[in-house]
C-alpha cells in the first residue's frame, strides 16, 4: 500500500485507489494512516467525526464506515492470496489499526528524512543537511490533507505536520546560507516572507542573504516592512535578535559576511 497525506489524500493498493468519496470515511482513513500500526480508539474516531455532539447511533455508524473502507480494500486486494482486508484494517480491542509496511505513509518518510537532516545540521554537515531536508520537503504536494474535512483530532495532526515542515524549511535554508548559497535562495525567501509577513526567522534569513548578495539596502527595506507589519498588527517591535541583525547591517559588521547562522 502507498499512502500520501502531505497534500491531497491518496491511498492505493496494487495500484487501485482505496480512498472513499464520502467525507467521514475519508477522515477515518486519514487518521488511521497518520497513526498507522497503532490502535486508534473508538472514542478518538468518534471525536474526530462528530466532535462533542456524538449521536446515539455513533457506534453502529462507525462500524458501517469501517465496513465501507474494508470493501474498498477487498476490491483492491482481490486475487491476493496472502492478505485480506481485515488483515490491513485490523479490529483491535477498543479500536482499529491500519497495518502497513514501513515507508508506506509519506508523512513517516518525511519525518525520517527531516530527522536525519536535523542531525546532519547539528553535526555541521551542511551539504548533507541541505540534501536530506530538501528531499523531505519535496515530498509535500500542498497543505497536508488539503481535500479532507478535518475534525478536532486531525486538526492537531495537520498542525503538527505543518510545524515540522516549517522547521525543516528554516533549517534547510540555514544550511544553504552556511554553504554560501545566498544569491540562489533570495527568490525563495522573498516568496516565503510575502506569504508569512510576520515570520521573523524568514525575514532574518532574507536580510542575511540580501546583505551577502550585495543588497544591504534591500535587507534594511525588508526589516522596515516587517517592523511596520508587527506594529500595525500586534503593536510590537521586532525581537531584540532581529534588531541586532538590523544594526549589524547598518554598521556593515564584517561578521555578517561569514557563513554563520542567520538566526539564533
Backbone bond lengths (Angstrom), bond angles and torsions (degrees), N, CA, C in turn:
res aa  C-N    CA-C-N  psi(-1)  N-CA   C-N-CA  omega(-1)  CA-C   N-CA-C  phi
1 X - - - 1.466 - - 1.517 109.77 -
2 X 1.319 116.02 145.94 1.458 121.88 175.06 1.528 108.22 -126.83
3 X 1.344 115.39 126.57 1.466 120.11 -175.92 1.520 109.54 -126.43
4 X 1.328 116.54 129.87 1.461 122.39 177.93 1.523 109.26 -120.43
5 X 1.321 115.41 126.11 1.466 121.26 176.60 1.524 111.65 -121.81
6 X 1.352 117.04 -9.37 1.469 121.17 -178.87 1.526 109.70 -84.88
7 X 1.311 113.96 68.15 1.461 123.19 -173.10 1.518 107.39 137.46
8 X 1.331 119.56 -147.72 1.468 120.67 173.77 1.524 110.55 -62.37
9 X 1.325 116.68 147.05 1.458 121.64 179.03 1.527 109.78 -70.64
10 X 1.316 115.67 128.78 1.458 121.20 175.79 1.519 108.05 -141.64
11 X 1.329 116.43 137.48 1.465 121.42 177.29 1.515 107.33 -149.24
12 X 1.327 115.86 123.41 1.462 120.52 -178.60 1.521 110.70 -128.77
13 X 1.289 115.08 146.76 1.468 123.39 174.15 1.518 107.45 -131.03
14 X 1.327 116.38 122.31 1.464 121.32 -174.69 1.524 111.08 54.79
15 X 1.333 116.02 34.56 1.456 120.80 177.89 1.519 114.55 79.85
16 X 1.326 117.76 3.50 1.468 122.17 -177.86 1.525 108.90 -108.60
17 X 1.329 116.66 131.38 1.460 120.18 -179.63 1.524 110.53 -68.21
18 X 1.330 115.31 137.19 1.468 120.57 175.84 1.527 110.54 -116.44
19 X 1.324 116.80 15.84 1.465 121.15 179.30 1.518 109.26 -82.08
20 X 1.326 118.84 121.51 1.467 120.66 178.67 1.523 111.24 -73.18
21 X 1.308 115.91 158.34 1.469 120.55 178.65 1.528 111.22 -84.34
22 X 1.317 117.84 -29.71 1.473 121.25 -178.72 1.522 110.42 -69.73
23 X 1.334 115.51 144.79 1.454 121.18 -172.39 1.516 115.43 -63.78
24 X 1.327 117.70 -48.82 1.469 119.79 -174.00 1.531 112.34 -68.70
25 X 1.338 119.51 -43.64 1.468 117.31 174.24 1.530 113.04 -60.45
26 X 1.324 117.93 -31.48 1.468 120.67 175.81 1.529 110.25 -64.03
27 X 1.337 116.43 -41.66 1.466 119.99 176.97 1.520 110.80 -59.56
28 X 1.319 116.20 -44.11 1.465 120.43 -178.52 1.526 110.07 -62.85
29 X 1.330 117.28 -46.12 1.454 120.70 179.92 1.525 110.90 -61.51
30 X 1.328 116.76 -42.63 1.466 120.75 -179.68 1.525 110.97 -62.38
31 X 1.330 117.16 -43.52 1.459 120.38 -178.60 1.527 111.13 -69.18
32 X 1.323 117.18 -41.30 1.459 120.24 177.09 1.521 111.15 -63.50
33 X 1.337 116.45 -36.12 1.466 120.40 179.23 1.520 111.28 -66.85
34 X 1.326 116.85 -43.36 1.461 120.26 179.84 1.524 112.33 -69.09
35 X 1.333 115.83 -21.44 1.469 120.67 177.04 1.529 110.41 -111.37
36 X 1.331 116.30 30.37 1.466 120.45 -173.30 1.528 111.76 -54.41
37 X 1.348 114.42 141.52 1.465 123.96 -178.23 1.525 112.64 65.84
38 X 1.316 116.02 15.37 1.464 121.18 173.80 1.525 108.23 -130.04
39 X 1.315 116.19 145.70 1.465 120.37 -179.17 1.521 110.14 -73.53
40 X 1.326 115.40 128.25 1.462 121.17 171.39 1.524 106.36 -103.17
41 X 1.314 116.84 119.31 1.464 120.47 -173.49 1.519 111.25 -70.65
42 X 1.317 114.61 156.42 1.464 120.73 177.79 1.534 111.29 -58.92
43 X 1.358 119.43 -45.37 1.472 118.58 177.58 1.534 113.36 -58.77
44 X 1.339 117.14 -36.84 1.461 120.22 178.53 1.520 110.93 -65.56
45 X 1.327 116.84 -42.72 1.468 120.99 177.93 1.527 110.62 -64.04
46 X 1.310 116.45 -40.21 1.471 119.99 178.80 1.526 111.19 -65.48
47 X 1.332 116.25 -41.25 1.466 120.26 178.53 1.526 110.55 -61.96
48 X 1.314 116.49 -40.52 1.460 120.22 179.29 1.524 111.31 -63.87
49 X 1.314 116.88 -42.70 1.468 120.52 -173.90 1.518 112.44 -79.41
50 X 1.327 116.55 -42.99 1.466 119.26 -171.93 1.528 114.44 -114.83
51 X 1.308 118.84 -6.68 1.450 119.60 -178.46 1.515 111.23 68.71
52 X 1.324 116.45 -135.50 1.468 120.95 -178.10 1.522 112.28 -87.97
53 X 1.335 117.16 -10.85 1.465 120.72 -177.88 1.526 109.42 -103.46
54 X 1.304 116.34 71.28 1.453 121.76 -177.63 1.532 109.39 -82.44
55 X 1.325 118.86 121.71 1.470 120.92 -177.83 1.530 112.13 -72.93
56 X 1.322 116.31 162.68 1.465 120.45 179.79 1.521 111.75 -63.59
57 X 1.306 115.95 -29.92 1.467 120.86 -177.65 1.524 112.44 -86.33
58 X 1.334 117.76 11.68 1.462 121.07 -171.57 1.528 112.58 -58.24
59 X 1.333 117.80 -44.22 1.463 120.24 -176.40 1.522 111.16 -61.60
60 X 1.332 116.16 -45.33 1.467 120.34 179.53 1.522 111.00 -66.27
61 X 1.329 116.25 -41.96 1.458 120.33 -179.26 1.524 111.10 -64.93
62 X 1.321 116.58 -40.48 1.466 120.36 178.18 1.518 110.45 -61.67
63 X 1.316 117.57 -42.92 1.464 120.95 177.66 1.530 110.96 -60.43
64 X 1.319 116.28 -35.70 1.466 120.52 177.49 1.521 110.57 -65.08
65 X 1.331 116.63 -41.68 1.474 120.25 178.70 1.539 110.69 -64.52
66 X 1.318 116.71 -40.77 1.465 120.87 177.58 1.531 109.95 -62.49
67 X 1.323 116.55 -41.14 1.467 121.08 178.84 1.529 110.21 -62.75
68 X 1.331 116.90 -40.40 1.464 120.42 178.66 1.525 110.81 -62.19
69 X 1.336 116.70 -41.83 1.463 120.20 178.25 1.529 110.77 -64.93
70 X 1.324 116.82 -40.47 1.469 120.07 179.94 1.531 110.91 -66.37
71 X 1.312 117.08 -35.06 1.474 119.04 177.27 1.523 110.61 -64.16
72 X 1.328 116.45 -39.71 1.467 120.68 176.10 1.530 110.13 -61.03
73 X 1.317 115.40 -45.60 1.467 120.51 179.67 1.523 110.93 -64.55
74 X 1.314 116.13 -42.28 1.460 120.02 -179.22 1.520 111.37 -61.36
75 X 1.319 116.91 -40.35 1.462 120.16 178.85 1.524 111.06 -63.94
76 X 1.335 116.21 -38.83 1.471 120.09 -179.84 1.529 111.18 -73.81
77 X 1.340 116.63 -29.75 1.465 120.83 -178.00 1.523 112.55 -90.33
78 X 1.306 117.76 1.04 1.457 121.84 -177.29 1.531 110.42 -53.31
79 X 1.317 115.62 121.46 1.458 119.88 -179.16 1.516 113.88 96.28
80 X 1.343 117.33 -9.20 1.462 120.28 177.85 1.533 108.51 -81.80
81 X 1.346 118.06 113.45 1.471 119.51 -175.38 1.531 113.69 -77.35
82 X 1.318 116.56 -10.21 1.468 119.77 -172.76 1.530 114.00 -100.74
83 X 1.322 117.25 -20.72 1.468 118.89 -175.68 1.516 111.26 -137.80
84 X 1.322 114.52 146.04 1.451 121.93 172.38 1.528 108.14 -120.95
85 X 1.318 116.02 166.95 1.465 120.24 -177.04 1.517 111.95 -57.88
86 X 1.337 116.35 -38.29 1.468 119.61 -178.56 1.527 112.08 -70.08
87 X 1.352 117.40 -16.43 1.463 120.69 175.87 1.520 111.94 -81.97
88 X 1.328 116.00 -18.60 1.466 121.68 179.05 1.527 109.91 -95.26
89 X 1.314 116.31 -52.52 1.470 121.61 175.17 1.521 106.64 -100.18
90 X 1.326 115.08 95.56 1.458 122.21 -167.86 1.525 111.04 -95.71
91 X 1.328 115.40 134.35 1.467 120.48 172.21 1.519 108.74 -82.49
92 X 1.319 115.68 124.07 1.461 122.00 176.27 1.519 108.63 -118.91
93 X 1.328 115.86 164.37 1.463 119.31 178.53 1.530 109.57 -59.82
94 X 1.313 115.52 115.06 1.462 120.53 176.46 1.513 115.39 86.53
95 X 1.338 117.21 1.84 1.458 116.87 -179.14 1.516 113.36 -179.36
96 X 1.324 115.30 -158.33 1.459 121.80 -177.23 1.520 109.58 -136.59
97 X 1.344 114.37 156.25 1.460 121.01 -176.71 1.526 108.74 -139.27
98 X 1.333 115.99 132.80 1.454 121.25 174.79 1.521 107.54 -96.15
99 X 1.328 116.06 111.53 1.464 121.46 -174.75 1.518 109.56 -95.32
100 X 1.316 116.40 115.17 1.462 121.38 -176.58 1.524 109.57 -134.43
101 X 1.327 115.90 167.51 1.457 121.36 177.20 1.528 110.13 -80.73
102 X 1.335 118.11 153.13 1.472 120.70 175.93 1.533 110.73 -56.31
103 X 1.331 116.30 139.73 1.461 121.07 179.54 1.509 113.75 85.10
104 X 1.335 116.42 3.37 1.466 120.22 -178.04 1.521 111.99 -72.45
105 X 1.326 116.86 -39.88 1.470 122.10 -175.23 1.531 108.95 -96.82
106 X 1.328 116.25 127.15 1.470 119.52 -175.70 1.518 112.46 -62.63
107 X 1.336 118.15 -30.55 1.463 120.42 179.15 1.525 111.19 -63.47
108 X 1.332 116.96 -36.01 1.467 120.31 178.16 1.521 110.64 -68.80
109 X 1.327 116.93 -40.61 1.458 120.59 179.09 1.526 110.49 -66.86
110 X 1.336 116.73 -39.62 1.462 120.57 175.47 1.520 110.45 -58.98
111 X 1.324 116.52 -46.02 1.465 120.82 -179.18 1.521 111.07 -61.85
112 X 1.323 117.31 -40.43 1.463 121.22 -179.78 1.528 110.63 -64.44
113 X 1.329 116.86 -47.19 1.464 120.72 -179.42 1.528 111.30 -66.81
114 X 1.343 116.82 -40.70 1.462 120.56 -179.69 1.523 110.26 -64.74
115 X 1.339 117.06 -38.44 1.461 120.75 178.30 1.527 110.93 -65.48
116 X 1.337 116.43 -42.37 1.466 119.94 177.33 1.520 110.76 -64.22
117 X 1.328 116.55 -38.82 1.459 120.78 177.81 1.512 112.16 -65.11
118 X 1.323 116.27 -38.99 1.473 120.31 177.57 1.519 110.57 -64.62
119 X 1.324 116.10 -42.12 1.468 119.67 179.28 1.531 110.48 -63.05
120 X 1.336 116.73 -42.11 1.467 120.67 179.26 1.521 110.70 -64.09
121 X 1.329 116.40 -39.78 1.466 121.23 179.50 1.525 109.93 -63.26
122 X 1.332 115.99 -46.04 1.462 120.30 -179.16 1.526 111.59 -65.64
123 X 1.339 116.45 -26.85 1.462 120.87 179.13 1.528 112.20 -85.39
124 X 1.341 116.91 -2.99 1.451 120.93 179.27 1.518 114.61 83.59
125 X 1.334 117.72 10.45 1.467 121.41 176.70 1.522 108.02 -93.02
126 X 1.333 116.25 82.14 1.460 120.72 -171.14 1.524 112.77 -74.37
127 X 1.330 117.80 -28.20 1.466 119.69 175.05 1.531 110.07 -62.73
128 X 1.329 116.25 -48.60 1.468 120.47 178.88 1.528 110.51 -64.21
129 X 1.332 116.37 -41.85 1.468 120.09 -178.96 1.521 110.96 -61.15
130 X 1.320 117.27 -46.30 1.463 121.10 -179.90 1.522 110.79 -61.60
131 X 1.347 116.83 -42.43 1.455 120.57 -179.22 1.516 112.91 -66.91
132 X 1.324 116.76 -46.84 1.462 121.08 -178.74 1.523 111.66 -65.14
133 X 1.324 115.97 -46.57 1.467 120.09 -178.80 1.525 110.72 -67.98
134 X 1.340 116.37 -37.42 1.468 119.42 177.63 1.516 111.08 -63.26
135 X 1.331 117.41 -41.76 1.466 121.17 177.68 1.518 110.85 -63.56
136 X 1.322 116.68 -41.95 1.462 120.74 178.91 1.527 111.17 -61.70
137 X 1.316 116.59 -44.58 1.467 120.79 -176.79 1.526 112.26 -68.40
138 X 1.327 117.28 -28.52 1.466 120.17 179.34 1.524 112.16 -69.97
139 X 1.319 116.91 -12.73 1.459 120.24 178.83 1.525 111.88 -72.76
140 X 1.322 116.65 -19.57 1.465 120.67 -178.94 1.532 110.00 -76.23
141 X 1.343 115.45 131.32 1.469 121.73 179.75 1.530 111.42 -113.79
142 X 1.320 116.43 17.27 1.458 122.87 -177.16 1.514 108.54 140.76
143 X 1.335 118.71 -174.68 1.463 120.39 176.86 1.531 110.97 -59.00
144 X 1.319 116.96 144.42 1.456 120.87 -178.77 1.526 111.42 -58.37
145 X 1.338 115.34 132.46 1.471 122.94 178.27 1.530 111.80 49.85
146 X 1.314 115.38 45.21 1.463 120.99 -173.73 1.530 112.40 -62.45
147 X 1.340 117.90 -24.85 1.465 120.74 -177.29 1.531 112.61 -107.73
148 X 1.331 116.39 20.03 1.464 120.88 178.65 1.518 109.43 -118.97
149 X 1.331 115.96 132.46 1.457 119.51 173.44 1.518 107.68 -70.44
150 X 1.325 117.55 124.60 1.465 119.46 -175.81 1.527 110.19 -107.27
151 X 1.319 114.34 136.36 1.453 121.26 173.64 1.516 110.11 -93.77
152 X 1.326 116.19 -164.32 1.463 120.18 -173.28 1.524 112.77 -65.76
153 X 1.340 117.65 -31.99 1.462 120.30 -178.03 1.525 110.28 -76.92
154 X 1.318 116.79 -50.51 1.467 120.52 179.05 1.523 111.77 -63.81
155 X 1.318 116.67 -31.29 1.465 119.84 179.76 1.530 110.59 -59.31
156 X 1.316 117.40 -42.19 1.464 121.00 178.28 1.520 111.22 -67.91
157 X 1.329 116.65 -38.48 1.464 120.76 177.78 1.527 110.42 -61.95
158 X 1.328 116.03 -46.11 1.465 121.17 -179.27 1.519 110.60 -64.84
159 X 1.336 116.14 -41.74 1.460 120.12 178.53 1.526 110.73 -59.47
160 X 1.325 116.51 -43.25 1.460 120.21 178.74 1.518 112.06 -63.13
161 X 1.321 116.92 -41.10 1.462 120.78 178.20 1.522 111.39 -62.81
162 X 1.320 116.14 -43.74 1.464 119.98 -178.41 1.532 110.86 -66.97
163 X 1.326 117.01 -36.65 1.468 119.89 177.15 1.527 110.68 -66.08
164 X 1.332 116.34 -39.76 1.468 120.14 177.39 1.533 110.44 -64.47
165 X 1.315 115.56 -37.33 1.476 119.79 178.53 1.522 110.86 -63.71
166 X 1.325 116.65 -45.05 1.466 120.73 -179.57 1.523 110.63 -64.61
167 X 1.335 117.05 -40.58 1.466 120.41 179.29 1.525 110.78 -63.81
168 X 1.334 116.52 -41.54 1.463 120.43 178.94 1.525 110.47 -65.68
169 X 1.322 116.73 -37.70 1.457 120.75 179.92 1.530 111.10 -66.88
170 X 1.319 117.18 -45.50 1.471 120.50 177.17 1.520 110.88 -59.58
171 X 1.337 116.13 -42.60 1.463 119.82 -177.62 1.534 111.23 -68.94
172 X 1.339 117.24 -37.80 1.458 119.68 178.34 1.520 111.67 -66.04
173 X 1.336 116.91 -39.96 1.460 121.06 177.68 1.525 110.46 -65.81
174 X 1.322 116.52 -40.05 1.459 119.92 177.47 1.526 110.71 -61.35
175 X 1.342 116.04 -41.92 1.469 119.37 177.27 1.525 110.77 -61.35
176 X 1.330 116.92 -41.22 1.463 120.23 179.85 1.526 111.34 -66.21
177 X 1.322 116.90 -36.88 1.466 120.03 176.39 1.527 110.61 -63.59
178 X 1.313 116.74 -41.76 1.459 120.35 179.25 1.527 111.66 -66.47
179 X 1.327 116.25 -24.99 1.464 121.29 179.00 1.530 112.49 -87.35
180 X 1.357 116.42 1.98 1.457 120.10 177.97 1.516 114.60 80.39
181 X 1.317 117.48 21.18 1.466 121.27 -178.10 1.531 111.64 -93.61
182 X 1.336 116.58 34.94 1.461 120.28 -172.97 1.525 112.92 -60.88
183 X 1.335 117.64 -41.93 1.466 119.91 -177.80 1.523 110.96 -65.61
184 X 1.347 116.58 -40.15 1.463 120.05 -176.99 1.531 113.06 -66.26
185 X 1.337 117.64 -31.94 1.463 118.86 -173.42 1.524 113.55 -94.71
186 X 1.343 117.70 -3.92 1.472 119.30 179.51 1.527 111.79 -57.62
187 X 1.351 120.57 -48.20 1.473 118.64 -179.98 1.522 113.79 -58.51
188 X 1.340 116.65 -42.02 1.457 120.19 178.54 1.530 110.76 -62.20
189 X 1.324 116.50 -43.06 1.464 119.99 -179.21 1.522 111.43 -67.41
190 X 1.325 118.00 -34.80 1.477 119.79 177.01 1.526 110.41 -59.69
191 X 1.335 116.22 -42.57 1.462 120.26 179.26 1.526 110.43 -65.75
192 X 1.328 117.37 -43.65 1.462 121.09 -179.21 1.524 111.66 -63.32
193 X 1.320 116.75 -41.40 1.466 120.41 179.15 1.530 110.55 -66.39
194 X 1.323 116.76 -36.45 1.468 119.84 177.37 1.533 111.05 -66.52
195 X 1.333 116.06 -37.67 1.468 120.12 -179.88 1.523 111.98 -75.70
196 X 1.330 116.30 -29.77 1.474 121.32 -176.19 1.535 108.22 -127.50
197 X 1.333 117.36 72.69 1.466 121.12 -171.01 1.523 115.35 -65.90
198 X 1.348 118.53 -11.59 1.464 120.26 178.18 1.524 112.07 -114.22
199 X 1.322 116.63 14.37 1.462 121.39 -178.77 1.528 108.78 -86.90
200 X 1.339 116.51 104.74 1.464 120.79 -172.70 1.527 112.66 -67.09
201 X 1.320 118.34 -36.49 1.462 119.34 -177.45 1.526 111.51 -65.31
202 X 1.328 116.79 -43.05 1.468 118.91 177.81 1.524 110.53 -63.36
203 X 1.336 116.14 -39.30 1.463 119.81 178.79 1.525 110.39 -64.24
204 X 1.333 116.73 -43.06 1.462 120.48 179.38 1.522 110.95 -62.91
205 X 1.306 117.00 -40.27 1.461 120.84 178.81 1.527 111.04 -66.84
206 X 1.324 116.26 -40.02 1.467 119.43 177.41 1.522 110.86 -65.43
207 X 1.330 116.58 -43.43 1.468 119.99 178.67 1.530 110.96 -59.24
208 X 1.320 116.26 -43.79 1.461 120.60 179.80 1.519 111.20 -64.62
209 X 1.338 116.27 -45.43 1.464 120.28 -178.99 1.528 110.95 -63.75
210 X 1.329 117.22 -42.53 1.465 120.85 179.93 1.525 111.11 -64.60
211 X 1.320 115.58 -43.18 1.467 119.09 178.95 1.521 110.95 -60.00
212 X 1.322 116.50 -46.97 1.460 119.85 -178.99 1.526 112.12 -67.76
213 X 1.341 115.87 -24.85 1.467 119.89 178.90 1.529 111.94 -85.34
214 X 1.335 116.46 3.67 1.459 120.19 177.46 1.504 115.15 88.54
215 X 1.334 117.26 18.03 1.468 120.87 -179.92 1.524 110.03 -121.61
216 X 1.325 115.44 60.93 1.459 119.66 -177.95 1.525 111.59 -59.65
217 X 1.327 116.27 -36.66 1.481 118.46 -178.02 1.526 110.83 -65.50
218 X 1.336 117.03 -34.20 1.462 119.56 176.25 1.533 110.94 -69.94
219 X 1.323 116.00 -33.21 1.459 120.02 176.12 1.527 110.41 -63.56
220 X 1.338 116.27 -44.01 1.464 120.52 178.40 1.529 110.66 -65.54
221 X 1.310 116.06 -37.04 1.468 121.20 178.06 1.528 110.12 -62.72
222 X 1.330 116.79 -40.10 1.464 120.88 178.48 1.520 111.31 -63.35
223 X 1.331 115.64 -39.73 1.464 120.11 178.14 1.527 110.59 -62.84
224 X 1.322 116.65 -45.52 1.462 120.07 -178.22 1.523 111.44 -64.44
225 X 1.325 115.37 -35.20 1.467 119.19 178.49 1.523 110.75 -65.99
226 X 1.325 116.38 -44.15 1.465 120.26 177.27 1.526 110.54 -63.75
227 X 1.298 116.71 -44.56 1.470 120.86 -178.26 1.525 109.76 -60.12
228 X 1.335 116.80 -44.83 1.463 120.00 179.15 1.521 111.99 -60.87
229 X 1.334 116.74 -40.31 1.459 120.87 179.99 1.522 110.97 -66.72
230 X 1.332 117.21 -43.93 1.463 120.33 -179.96 1.523 111.85 -63.56
231 X 1.328 116.43 -40.60 1.468 119.97 179.84 1.523 110.44 -67.46
232 X 1.337 115.91 -45.02 1.472 119.89 -178.34 1.524 112.19 -65.88
233 X 1.337 116.45 -41.92 1.462 120.19 -172.92 1.523 112.90 -87.03
234 X 1.338 117.09 -37.21 1.467 120.36 -172.00 1.521 114.14 -122.88
235 X 1.318 116.68 -10.78 1.455 119.57 -175.67 1.508 113.03 69.60
236 X 1.337 116.92 28.45 1.462 122.19 -176.56 1.520 111.02 -121.33
237 X 1.338 114.16 149.85 1.460 120.25 171.48 1.533 108.53 -86.41
238 X 1.324 117.69 159.71 1.472 119.34 174.09 1.523 110.96 -58.55
239 X 1.310 117.00 158.66 1.458 122.33 -178.48 1.524 110.52 -62.87
240 X 1.341 117.32 156.33 1.468 120.23 176.24 1.530 112.81 -54.12
241 X 1.321 116.79 -36.79 1.469 120.15 179.25 1.530 111.13 -59.68
242 X 1.341 115.79 -44.65 1.469 119.22 -179.34 1.529 110.76 -71.64
243 X 1.311 116.39 -34.61 1.465 119.00 176.91 1.528 110.68 -64.23
244 X 1.335 116.92 -37.36 1.466 119.51 177.66 1.522 111.27 -65.84
245 X 1.326 116.47 -38.55 1.463 120.14 177.10 1.531 110.10 -63.67
246 X 1.312 116.20 -41.54 1.464 121.53 177.89 1.524 110.68 -59.56
247 X 1.324 116.80 -45.90 1.457 120.54 179.58 1.533 111.51 -66.20
248 X 1.326 116.46 -36.54 1.462 119.58 178.80 1.524 111.30 -64.04
249 X 1.328 116.68 -38.11 1.471 120.07 178.14 1.523 109.87 -69.58
250 X 1.328 116.35 -41.03 1.470 120.13 178.17 1.530 111.52 -59.30
251 X 1.323 115.76 -37.90 1.468 120.30 -176.36 1.532 112.66 -93.83
252 X 1.348 116.41 5.37 1.473 121.32 -179.88 1.529 111.20 53.82
253 X 1.310 115.30 46.17 1.467 121.05 179.02 1.531 109.43 -57.57
254 X 1.329 118.92 122.03 1.477 120.81 -177.01 1.520 113.33 -64.03
255 X 1.338 118.09 -22.09 1.459 119.85 179.61 1.536 111.82 -64.64
256 X 1.330 117.04 -24.07 1.443 119.94 179.45 1.525 112.78 -68.43
257 X 1.316 117.16 -19.10 1.457 120.45 179.52 1.514 111.80 -86.35
258 X 1.327 117.15 -4.26 1.457 120.44 177.07 1.518 108.79 -87.90
259 X 1.308 116.80 159.78 1.458 120.80 178.67 1.521 109.73 -82.21
260 X 1.315 114.05 72.38 1.460 121.29 179.49 1.516 107.50 -111.37
261 X 1.341 117.85 165.26 1.453 119.43 -178.58 1.523 112.32 -56.00
262 X 1.337 115.73 141.48 1.467 120.33 175.44 1.506 111.32 -81.46
263 X 1.327 116.06 -20.82 1.464 120.15 -179.96 1.503 108.05 -133.19
264 X 1.310 115.55 164.85 1.469 119.36 178.40 1.497 110.49 174.86
